[in-house]
């Protein structure tokens, strides 16, 4: 089994607890609750990244501290097993995010955090004891490139601060720490190419004591994989091999997202011959602006399941229309849920069980 397989949603479905929770879907029935949730505490961010995939949603809303805490309790009551604190915006911009992570963790929920890393030092003592995993979006290996792809407001470059914060977070056996690296290619609309820094990012992961570095394909506004010419695809592949050489003999894993794997294989499109998305009932997205079928459709009114600002999550879930998404029409982009959907729709096999539990779900 490759490291990519370990992180793929389809692999998670082989875990006994996950298979049990997904079983109703194989019979055409509804689930009583999601097993995992992407939770956006806020839509505000302290960086001003050009071409941000969530740019249209930034600065619109945040949960109050009271509602965020009550929502955490509702997730526990519904037996949600994993929560990813993400965005939207930067989750640590909300003052209660770390406390909510601790609240969930104490109740036995596995908690992950996706962050730009600029504010980690303010909350690290609480987060280290509460998180199962932490992923920092870096996208660069030098201050110059970082300043171009992840500029701070008023031009402040926070590269050194983010690296220092990552180093503070690593070295703890119970916390998996990784770097996320979107591969920007030289093309119109892309602020800068970071392809040549792929090996450098792998070296940084080793130096900082990370568990992994995951490279991802750049996405267009509609979440489709950005077009890349053949010569650049070949260059990306070679630099990824160099990244593997930089991490050889170390504990650091070099991972390729499903989107980057598809790009390198020349298969950026997926043939979705199914009309429902069962994974929407396994993992949903909760934001201050509403509950959505998934992160791909975050903020889109036609894919909104309800509003937890005005109703308990249980009421929203029970009334939700999961037929709102027809992947044949609405999901023409490369979707990380595709293989998991096919597995559920075909009937999850009883063989090849994984000993992993929900704590390692959706790294």
HELIX and SHEET records of a PDB file:
HELIX    1   1 UNK A    3  UNK A    7  1                                   5    
HELIX    2   2 UNK A    9  UNK A   12  1                                   4    
HELIX    3   3 UNK A   16  UNK A   26  1                                  11    
HELIX    4   4 UNK A   55  UNK A   57  5                                   3    
HELIX    5   5 UNK A   65  UNK A   77  1                                  13    
HELIX    6   6 UNK A   91  UNK A   93  5                                   3    
HELIX    7   7 UNK A   97  UNK A  106  1                                  10    
HELIX    8   8 UNK A  120  UNK A  130  1                                  11    
HELIX    9   9 UNK A  143  UNK A  149  1                                   7    
HELIX   10  10 UNK A  153  UNK A  155  5                                   3    
HELIX   11  11 UNK A  159  UNK A  169  1                                  11    
HELIX   12  12 UNK A  195  UNK A  197  5                                   3    
HELIX   13  13 UNK A  198  UNK A  208  1                                  11    
HELIX   14  14 UNK A  230  UNK A  247  1                                  18    
HELIX   15  15 UNK A  258  UNK A  264  1                                   7    
HELIX   16  16 UNK A  278  UNK A  281  5                                   4    
HELIX   17  17 UNK A  295  UNK A  297  5                                   3    
HELIX   18  18 UNK A  301  UNK A  303  5                                   3    
HELIX   19  19 UNK A  313  UNK A  319  1                                   7    
HELIX   20  20 UNK A  322  UNK A  324  5                                   3    
HELIX   21  21 UNK A  327  UNK A  330  1                                   4    
HELIX   22  22 UNK A  338  UNK A  346  1                                   9    
HELIX   23  23 UNK A  358  UNK A  360  5                                   3    
SHEET    1   A10 UNK A 253  UNK A 256  0                                        
SHEET    2   A10 UNK A 212  UNK A 217  1                                        
SHEET    3   A10 UNK A 176  UNK A 183  1                                        
SHEET    4   A10 UNK A 133  UNK A 137  1                                        
SHEET    5   A10 UNK A 110  UNK A 115  1                                        
SHEET    6   A10 UNK A  82  UNK A  86  1                                        
SHEET    7   A10 UNK A  36  UNK A  40  1                                        
SHEET    8   A10 UNK A 283  UNK A 287  1                                        
SHEET    9   A10 UNK A 290  UNK A 292 -1                                        
SHEET   10   A10 UNK A 304  UNK A 306 -1                                        
END                                                                             
